[in-house]
Amino acid sequence: MTQETKECKCLVVVKIRGTVSAQKETRETLDFLHLGHTNHAVLIDGRAAYKGMLQRVNSYITYGEPTKETVAMMLQKRARLAGDKKITDEYINKVGYKTIDDLAEAIVNCKVQFQNFLT
């Protein structure tokens, strides 16, 4: 019996509705996804655990596969390091990437775990 290796997918998830009248489980799932405010976005990978979470909060979010350009723009404008510091070119070089576009491509192709990378 052999297992097929599934290709990893990066997903961008955006919260599109408020949760005033939502069930407790829905609010907790949105908190687990770090989606506290409307119009906030997060990048996640396509693991089965995340897929179940996305199904639970499907009416409060929208999601899809981002392009490399979208991820690069999100990193430039919004990504923060520990201590609320912006990502700099020196930091990107220190972790082994030449440009922010190289890092964005690695994130889109799931070659780097971006949750652990940025904190």
Buried (B, 14 or more C-beta within 10 A) or exposed (E): EEEEEEEEBBBBBBBEEEBEEBEEEBBBBBEEBEBEEEEBBBBBBBBEEBEEBBEBBEEBBBBEEBEBEBBBBBBEEEBEEEEEEEBEEEBBEEEEBEEBBBBBBBBBEBEBEBEEBBE
